[in-house]
Amino acid sequence: MLYAKVVLDLGVEGPFDYIVPGDWQRKIKAGARVKVDFSHRKMTGFVVGLSPKTEIKKLKPLIEVIDEIPVLDRKMLLLSKKISEYYACSRGEALATLLPLALREGRYPLKNDLPFKEDHAVDRPVQDSLLLYDLSKTGRWQVYLSEIKAALEFDKGAIVVLPDIESALKAKEDIGSYLKCPVGLIYRQKKDEAIQWLKAKRGDFRVVVGTRANVFTPCFNLGLIIIDEEQGAVYKQEQTPHYHVRQIAFMRAVSEKVKIIFGSTSPSLEIYQMMGEGRIRYSYIPPKSGFPEIKIIDMRRQYFGKGQSGIRLTKYCEEAINSVLAGKGKVLLFLNRRGFATYASCMHCNTVLKCPRCNINLVYYFKENIVSCRYCNFKMTAPGICPHCNCGYIRYLGAGTEKAESELSRIFPQARICQYEPSEGTANQEADIYISTSAIIKGAGLNFDLIAVLSIDNALNRMDFRSAEKAFGVLSGLLSLTEKNIIIQTSVPLHHCFQSLAGKDVDMFYKEELKQRKQLGFPPYRHIGLVKLRGKKEERVKAASDKLFAFLSEAKKSKGIKVASVSRPEPSKLRGNFYWQVLIFSDSATKISKFLKNNLKKFSHSGIILTTDIDPL
């Protein structure tokens, strides 16, 4: 008798033993998909092992063996185990994450008539990592292309991971044109993702580009992984398992002995620390025309009249814009808030209009006359009277890009002004003054004579230990959009985020930020684990989080694990659910994962949903 050890895309560990019927015993292999009866439901499972014996007495037989050739090879099975151990998820959840949706659902069975070749991973070079710190944003692409070409010459495959679909499409075209070879394209919304995935596994594509999920592509004879703009928050998965592309790349590099290249305009603190410790090689690519001139304006020393209720434009900044306009140049005003007003309130009772599902301030959009939530899809016509006291006047405060456009039209009547929002079809407008959020950083072919940063302090003042890193990343991205001048208006002019750029010494920021992180015991010096609790009733979620905090505090722990706090996150309500969280510190992510796996299964939380996030952003 032969028994299959099967895991499922569920938050339960397993594996679960099933009888392999006689006809399939010679065909079935580890890594194959199967159909099983689990709790009276027909589900697709993954075989992670085979055994001639079992300790379970009453077993069900497999309903169907889908694959004659395993969809997951031994390297992918090993990767799923590492993901499960690191990110505190089940093995089945990890395996399902590796696959496109169609393959998870059991479609496209792999039969013996398909010409799949086995990758024996022979004569590979030792694993190597390189950081390309590229402030020009384009200089690293020549390195990418030459490294991909070198990999192909050694009959190796290459995976290129990019932050968005537009970048992936352009990279596919550029790489295919340069190397004269077919290039695969993989991202989760693509209809033929499963077909592209299987072609890469078969070796039809030796180079595959795509977004976050592309890091799992079973590229035949893989030799190189490139992650562009590695600091991007898009590389962190929002659903379970909350993996990060950077960590998955390292996992694959160790087991498959591949080279990794990270490219970035502002490397993450994690990568920079590894570079400082000599674990990653480092290459700095400065701006082609050198640093632009950066002027820091101390807003504490500026006076604004009562009439200036929207954007705060200093006299120095206004004169600089006039000078550029007189020379027929282009100006970018950076304001990282969309809409006309950031919140609306009643003049009579001070009620603030909030999203009923997320309990955050609604943003007012003048052109559409709506108030909208930035987290969910809630929107409604802007009310003429207060819904709380029926007072007839709602005031709109806090300036967004729409308000900035209105005020700038008054200050600079001679200038053509537009908001730059690619998602709204404004990317190709010609103007003298562009107003935009961080969306403009991805704008291709844009170059300005002057960039005025009007609102960056709000990013620095968030309750987030990564706030300075994120603000620095935005400012570094803006450097690639001008070769001339940047003006930064701020109330904290001595902050190392600004001083490092003004002094043209980017290393200064990283050294100071790492120093502060080390003193506080924050990543990258320690790992963080979050247990997030959510539910429809806030009092039940809070009670469950307090109970969990006490339970984990008293539980047996490995050395170095600290259950630090229970708190309400910001925002505390999203899409109709209330949130609380328990924070855990440790010197090891796998220690946190093991601790949570051992203890959460003992914790009763009826009606409350628990998720775990290791190394949250």
C-alpha positions in Angstrom: 0.0 0.0 0.0 1.2 3.5 -0.8 0.1 6.7 1.0 0.3 10.2 -0.3 1.0 13.1 2.1 -1.1 15.9 0.9 -1.3 19.6 1.9 -4.1 22.0 1.1 -4.5 25.8 0.6 -5.9 26.2 4.1 -4.6 27.7 7.3 -4.2 24.2 8.8 -0.8 22.4 8.9 -1.0 18.9 7.7 0.1 17.0 5.8 -2.9 14.7 5.5 -2.5 11.0 4.5 -4.5 9.6 1.6 -4.5 6.1 0.1 -3.1 6.0 -3.4 -5.2 3.6 -5.5 -3.3 0.8 -7.3 -3.5 2.2 -10.8 -1.8 5.4 -9.7 0.9 4.1 -7.5 3.5 3.9 -10.3 2.6 7.3 -11.7 2.2 9.6 -8.7 5.2 11.7 -7.6 5.9 14.4 -5.0 5.0 17.8 -6.4 1.9 16.5 -8.3 -1.6 18.0 -7.8 -4.4 15.7 -6.7 -8.1 15.9 -6.0 -9.1 14.9 -2.5 -12.2 14.8 -0.2 -11.4 17.0 2.7 -14.1 17.6 5.3 -16.8 16.6 2.7 -15.4 19.1 0.2 -13.6 18.2 -3.1 -10.4 20.2 -3.1 -7.1 20.4 -5.0 -4.1 19.4 -2.9 -0.4 19.0 -3.4 1.6 15.9 -2.7 4.6 16.7 -0.6 5.7 13.1 0.1 4.9 9.4 -0.4 5.2 6.6 2.2 4.5 2.8 2.3 3.1 3.2 5.8 0.9 5.4 8.0 -0.2 5.7 11.6 -3.8 6.8 10.7 -6.3 4.0 10.6 -9.3 5.3 8.7 -8.1 6.9 5.5 -9.8 8.1 2.3 -8.4 7.4 -1.2 -7.3 10.0 -3.6 -10.2 11.1 -5.9 -7.8 11.9 -8.8 -4.1 12.4 -9.6 -4.1 15.5 -11.9 -0.4 15.5 -12.9 1.7 12.7 -14.4 4.7 15.2 -14.3 4.9 17.1 -11.0 3.9 20.8 -11.4 6.3 21.5 -8.5 9.8 20.2 -8.6 12.0 19.4 -5.6 13.3 23.0 -5.5 9.8 24.5 -5.3 8.9 22.0 -2.6 11.9 23.1 -0.6 11.1 26.7 -1.2 7.5 26.2 0.1 8.9 24.7 3.3 11.2 27.7 3.8 8.3 30.1 3.3 6.1 28.2 5.7 8.9 28.2 8.4 9.7 31.9 7.9 6.3 33.5 7.4 4.2 31.4 9.9 1.8 30.0 7.3 0.8 26.5 6.5 2.8 24.5 3.9 -0.3 24.4 1.7 -0.7 28.2 1.8 2.9 28.5 0.8 2.6 26.0 -2.1 -0.5 27.7 -3.4 1.3 31.1 -3.4 3.9 29.6 -5.8 1.3 28.9 -8.5 -1.0 30.9 -10.8 -4.7 30.7 -9.9 -5.5 28.3 -12.7 -2.9 25.8 -11.6 -4.0 26.1 -8.0 -7.5 25.2 -9.1 -6.3 22.1 -10.8 -6.5 23.2 -14.4 -3.9 22.4 -17.1 -2.9 18.9 -16.1 0.8 18.0 -16.9 1.0 14.8 -18.9 4.0 12.7 -20.0 3.5 13.8 -23.7 4.7 17.3 -22.7 8.4 17.9 -23.3 9.4 19.0 -19.8 13.1 18.8 -19.1 14.5 18.3 -15.6 16.9 20.9 -14.3 19.7 19.1 -12.6 21.4 22.3 -11.5 25.0 21.3 -12.4 28.1 23.5 -12.8 26.4 26.5 -11.2 28.5 29.4 -10.0 28.4 30.2 -6.2 25.5 32.4 -5.1 26.4 36.1 -5.4 24.5 39.4 -4.6 25.0 42.9 -6.0 23.3 46.2 -5.1 23.2 48.9 -7.8 22.5 52.2 -6.0 21.4 54.2 -9.0 20.2 57.8 -8.4 19.8 58.3 -12.2 17.1 55.5 -12.3 18.3 54.4 -15.8 22.0 53.8 -15.4 21.4 50.3 -13.9 19.6 49.0 -17.0 22.8 48.6 -19.0 24.1 46.4 -16.2 20.9 44.4 -16.2 21.1 43.8 -19.9 24.8 42.7 -19.8 24.2 40.4 -16.9 21.2 38.7 -18.6 23.2 38.3 -21.7 26.0 36.7 -19.7 23.5 34.3 -18.0 22.2 33.3 -21.4 25.7 32.6 -22.8 26.1 30.1 -19.9 22.8 28.5 -20.8 21.2 30.0 -17.6 17.7 31.5 -17.2 16.9 34.9 -15.8 14.0 36.4 -13.8 13.4 40.1 -13.7 11.0 41.4 -11.1 9.6 45.0 -11.5 7.3 47.1 -9.3 4.4 47.5 -11.7 2.9 46.2 -14.9 3.8 49.2 -17.0 7.5 48.7 -16.1 7.3 45.0 -16.9 5.8 45.6 -20.3 8.5 48.1 -21.2 11.2 45.8 -19.8 9.9 42.9 -21.9 10.2 45.0 -25.0 13.6 46.4 -24.2 15.2 43.0 -23.2 13.7 41.3 -26.3 14.9 44.0 -28.6 18.4 44.0 -27.1 18.9 40.2 -26.8 16.9 39.1 -29.8 15.2 36.3 -27.8 11.7 35.5 -26.6 10.8 37.0 -23.3 8.0 35.7 -21.0 5.7 38.0 -19.2 4.1 37.0 -15.8 1.8 38.9 -13.5 -1.2 37.8 -11.5 -3.9 39.7 -13.5 -2.7 38.2 -16.8 -5.3 35.9 -18.3 -2.7 33.5 -19.7 -0.4 33.6 -16.7 -0.6 29.8 -16.2 0.4 29.2 -19.8 3.3 31.6 -19.6 4.3 29.9 -16.3 4.3 26.4 -17.9 6.3 27.7 -20.9 8.9 29.1 -18.5 9.0 25.7 -16.7 9.4 23.9 -20.0 12.3 26.2 -21.1 10.5 28.0 -23.9 11.5 31.3 -22.2 14.9 31.7 -20.8 14.1 35.3 -19.6 10.9 36.0 -17.7 9.8 39.5 -16.6 6.9 40.4 -14.4 5.7 41.8 -11.1 5.9 40.4 -7.6 4.6 36.9 -8.3 7.3 36.5 -11.0 9.8 35.7 -8.2 8.3 32.2 -8.0 8.5 31.4 -11.7 10.2 28.0 -12.3 12.6 29.4 -14.9 14.5 26.5 -16.4 18.1 26.3 -15.2 17.8 29.6 -13.3 21.0 31.6 -13.0 20.0 35.2 -12.3 17.3 37.1 -10.4 17.0 40.9 -10.8 14.8 42.9 -8.5 14.3 46.5 -9.7 13.4 49.2 -7.1 13.8 46.7 -4.4 12.7 49.2 -1.7 9.2 49.4 -3.1 6.3 48.5 -0.7 4.6 46.7 -3.6 7.0 43.8 -3.1 5.3 42.9 0.2 2.3 40.6 -0.2 -0.8 41.9 1.5 -2.5 38.5 1.9 -1.3 35.4 3.7 1.5 34.5 3.5 2.8 38.1 3.8 6.1 37.3 1.9 8.6 39.9 0.7 10.1 39.4 -2.8 13.6 40.2 -1.4 13.5 37.4 1.1 12.1 34.9 -1.5 14.9 35.8 -3.8 17.5 35.1 -1.1 15.8 31.8 -0.4 16.0 30.8 -4.0 19.6 32.0 -4.3 20.8 29.8 -1.5 19.1 26.6 -2.7 19.6 27.2 -6.4 22.9 29.0 -6.3 21.8 31.9 -8.4 23.1 35.5 -8.6 20.8 38.3 -7.3 21.0 41.9 -8.5 19.1 44.6 -6.6 18.6 47.9 -8.3 17.3 51.0 -6.4 17.2 54.8 -6.3 17.0 54.5 -2.5 17.9 51.1 -1.1 16.0 49.6 1.8 17.8 49.8 5.2 17.9 46.0 5.2 19.9 45.8 2.0 22.1 48.8 2.9 23.0 47.1 6.2 23.9 43.9 4.4 26.1 45.9 2.1 27.8 47.5 5.0 28.5 44.1 6.5 30.0 42.9 3.3 27.3 40.4 2.5 26.3 42.2 -0.7 28.6 43.8 -3.2 27.9 47.4 -3.9 28.0 49.7 -7.0 27.0 53.3 -6.8 25.8 55.0 -10.0 25.6 58.8 -9.5 23.2 61.1 -11.4 24.4 61.6 -15.0 24.7 65.4 -14.6 25.6 65.3 -10.9 23.3 66.3 -8.0 20.9 69.1 -8.6 21.1 72.1 -6.3 18.9 71.5 -3.3 17.6 74.4 -1.2 16.0 73.7 2.2 13.6 76.4 3.4 12.8 76.5 7.1 9.0 77.0 7.3 9.2 78.0 10.9 10.7 81.3 9.8 8.1 82.1 7.2 5.1 84.3 7.6 1.8 83.5 5.7 -1.1 85.9 5.6 -4.6 84.9 6.6 -5.7 84.8 3.0 -3.4 81.9 2.1 -5.6 79.0 3.4 -4.5 76.3 1.0 -1.0 75.5 -0.2 1.8 77.3 1.6 4.1 78.7 -1.1 7.0 80.8 0.3 8.1 84.0 -1.3 11.5 82.4 -2.3 9.7 79.5 -3.9 7.3 81.8 -5.8 10.1 83.9 -7.2 12.0 80.7 -8.2 8.9 79.5 -10.1 8.5 82.9 -11.8 12.1 82.8 -12.9 11.8 79.4 -14.5 8.5 80.3 -16.2 10.2 83.4 -17.6 12.9 81.2 -19.2 10.2 78.9 -20.7 11.2 76.1 -18.3 9.1 73.5 -16.6 8.2 73.3 -12.9 7.0 70.4 -10.8 5.1 71.1 -7.5 5.2 67.9 -5.4 2.2 67.6 -3.1 1.6 64.0 -1.8 -2.1 64.5 -1.2 -4.8 64.0 -3.9 -8.1 65.8 -4.1 -9.2 69.3 -3.3 -9.4 69.0 0.5 -8.2 66.3 2.8 -11.1 66.6 5.2 -14.6 68.1 5.5 -16.2 69.3 8.7 -19.3 71.1 9.9 -18.9 74.8 10.9 -21.6 74.4 13.5 -21.0 71.1 15.3 -17.5 70.3 14.1 -18.5 66.8 12.8 -15.9 65.5 10.4 -17.1 63.4 7.4 -15.7 60.0 7.7 -15.9 56.7 5.8 -18.6 54.5 7.4 -16.5 51.4 6.5 -13.0 52.6 7.4 -13.6 55.5 9.9 -11.1 57.8 8.3 -11.5 61.3 6.9 -13.1 61.5 3.5 -11.2 63.4 0.8 -13.2 66.0 -1.2 -12.9 66.1 -5.0 -14.1 69.4 -6.4 -14.4 68.5 -10.1 -16.6 65.5 -9.4 -18.2 67.1 -6.3 -17.8 63.9 -4.3 -16.1 62.8 -1.0 -14.2 59.6 -1.3 -12.3 57.1 0.9 -8.7 56.5 0.0 -8.7 52.9 1.4 -11.9 51.4 0.0 -14.2 52.3 -2.9 -16.7 54.3 -0.8 -17.8 57.6 -2.3 -20.8 59.8 -2.2 -22.0 63.2 -3.5 -20.5 66.0 -1.3 -23.3 66.9 1.2 -24.7 70.4 1.2 -25.8 70.2 4.8 -24.3 68.5 7.8 -25.7 64.9 8.2 -25.4 65.2 12.0 -26.9 68.6 12.9 -28.4 69.7 9.5 -26.4 72.9 9.5 -26.2 74.5 6.1 -22.4 74.9 5.7 -19.6 72.3 5.3 -16.1 73.6 5.2 -13.3 71.9 3.3 -9.8 72.1 4.8 -6.3 70.7 4.0 -4.9 71.2 0.5 -4.6 68.5 -2.1 -3.5 68.6 -5.7 -6.9 69.9 -7.0 -6.7 72.8 -4.5 -3.1 73.5 -5.5 -4.1 73.7 -9.2 -6.8 76.3 -8.3 -4.5 78.5 -6.2 -1.6 78.3 -8.6 -3.9 79.5 -11.4 -4.5 82.6 -9.4 -0.8 83.1 -8.5 0.6 82.3 -12.0 -2.2 83.3 -14.4 0.2 83.2 -17.4 1.2 79.5 -16.9 -0.4 76.4 -18.2 -1.0 74.2 -15.2 -2.1 70.5 -14.9 -2.4 67.8 -12.4 -0.3 64.7 -13.4 -2.2 61.5 -12.6 -1.5 58.6 -15.1 -4.5 56.7 -13.8 -6.7 59.6 -14.8 -5.3 60.0 -18.3 -3.4 63.2 -17.6 0.1 61.8 -18.2 0.5 63.2 -21.7 -0.7 66.8 -21.0 1.7 69.6 -21.9 2.1 72.2 -19.2 4.4 74.8 -17.6 3.6 73.7 -14.1 2.9 70.1 -13.2 1.3 69.3 -9.8 1.6 65.7 -8.8 1.9 63.1 -6.0 4.6 60.4 -6.0 3.0 58.9 -9.1 5.1 61.2 -11.2 8.3 59.4 -10.1 7.4 56.6 -12.5 6.8 59.1 -15.3 8.9 58.2 -18.4 10.8 61.0 -20.2 9.8 63.8 -17.8 12.5 66.4 -16.8 12.0 69.6 -14.9 14.0 72.8 -14.4 12.7 73.2 -10.9 11.0 70.8 -8.4 9.3 72.4 -5.4 8.5 69.9 -2.6 5.6 71.5 -0.7 4.5 68.7 1.6 6.9 66.1 2.9 6.7 66.7 6.7 3.4 64.8 6.8 5.3 61.7 5.7 8.0 62.1 8.3 5.5 62.7 11.1 3.6 59.3 10.8 3.6 56.8 13.6 5.9 54.5 11.6 9.5 53.7 12.4 10.1 53.6 8.6 8.7 57.1 8.0 12.1 58.7 7.4 13.1 55.9 5.1 10.0 56.3 3.0 10.3 60.1 2.9 13.9 59.7 1.8 12.8 57.2 -0.9 10.3 59.7 -2.3 12.9 62.6 -2.4 15.5 60.3 -4.0 13.0 59.4 -6.7 12.5 63.1 -7.4 16.2 63.5 -8.0 15.9 61.6 -11.3 13.4 64.2 -12.6 15.7 67.2 -12.6 19.3 68.1 -13.2 19.0 71.7 -11.9 17.1 72.7 -8.8 15.0 71.3 -6.0 13.4 73.4 -3.2 12.2 71.6 -0.1 9.8 73.4 2.3 10.0 71.8 5.8 9.6 72.6 9.4 12.4 70.2 10.4 15.3 71.5 8.1 18.0 69.8 10.2 16.5 66.3 9.8 19.1 63.9 8.3 16.6 63.0 5.5 17.1 66.6 4.1 20.7 67.3 5.2 22.1 64.2 3.5 20.5 65.3 0.1 21.5 69.0 0.6 25.0 67.9 1.4 25.1 65.5 -1.6 26.0 62.7 0.8 23.4 59.9 0.7 25.4 57.6 2.9 24.9 60.1 5.7 21.2 59.3 5.8 21.7 55.6 6.0 24.4 55.8 8.7 22.2 58.0 10.9 19.1 56.0 10.3 20.8 52.7 11.1 22.3 54.3 14.2 18.8 55.3 15.4 17.3 51.9 14.5 20.0 50.1 16.4 19.5 52.2 19.5 15.7 51.5 19.4 16.1 47.8 18.6 14.1 48.1 15.3 14.7 46.3 12.0 17.1 45.5 10.4 18.6 44.8 13.8 15.6 42.8 15.1 12.7 41.1 13.4 9.1 42.0 14.0 6.1 39.7 14.1 2.5 41.1 14.1 -0.5 39.1 15.0 -3.5 41.0 13.5 -7.0 40.5 14.8 -10.1 41.7 13.0 -13.8 41.5 13.4 -17.1 43.4 13.0 -17.4 44.3 16.7 -14.7 46.4 18.2 -15.2 45.4 21.8 -14.9 41.7 20.9 -11.7 42.4 18.8 -10.2 44.3 21.7 -11.1 41.7 24.3 -9.6 38.9 22.1 -6.4 40.9 21.5 -5.9 41.5 25.3 -6.5 37.8 25.9 -4.0 36.9 23.2 -1.4 39.2 24.5 -1.7 37.7 28.0 -1.7 34.2 26.5 1.4 34.7 24.4 3.2 36.6 27.3 2.8 33.6 29.6 3.6 31.0 26.9 7.0 29.2 26.8 9.4 31.1 24.5 12.8 30.6 22.9 15.5 32.9 24.1 15.3 36.4 22.4 11.5 36.5 21.9 9.7 39.4 23.5 5.9 39.8 23.3 6.1 43.6 23.4 2.6 45.2 23.2 -1.0 45.1 22.2 -2.3 48.2 20.4 -4.8 49.6 17.9 -3.2 50.2 14.5 -3.7 53.3 12.3 -6.2 53.1 10.7 -8.1 51.0 13.2 -11.1 50.3 11.0 -10.9 49.2 7.4 -13.7 47.9 5.0 -16.1 47.4 7.9 -13.7 45.5 10.2 -12.1 46.7 13.4 -8.4 45.9 13.9 -6.1 45.3 16.9 -2.6 43.8 16.9 0.0 42.1 19.1 3.6 43.1 18.5 6.5 40.6 19.0 10.3 41.2 18.7 13.0 38.6 18.2 16.5 38.2 16.7 15.1 35.6 14.3 12.1 35.6 12.1 11.9 31.8 12.1 11.8 31.9 15.9 8.8 34.2 15.8 7.1 31.9 13.2 7.7 28.8 15.2 6.5 30.4 18.5 3.3 31.6 16.8 2.6 28.3 15.1 3.0 26.4 18.3 0.7 28.7 20.3 -1.9 30.2 18.0 -3.4 26.7 17.4 -4.1 26.6 21.1 -5.8 30.0 21.3 -9.6 30.1 21.0 -10.8 33.1 19.0 -14.4 32.3 17.8 -15.7 35.1 15.4 -12.3 36.8 15.3 -9.9 36.4 12.3 -6.2 36.1 13.1 -3.4 36.7 10.6 0.3 36.8 11.1 2.7 39.1 9.4 6.5 38.6 9.7 8.7 41.6 8.9 5.8 44.0 8.3 6.4 47.2 6.4 
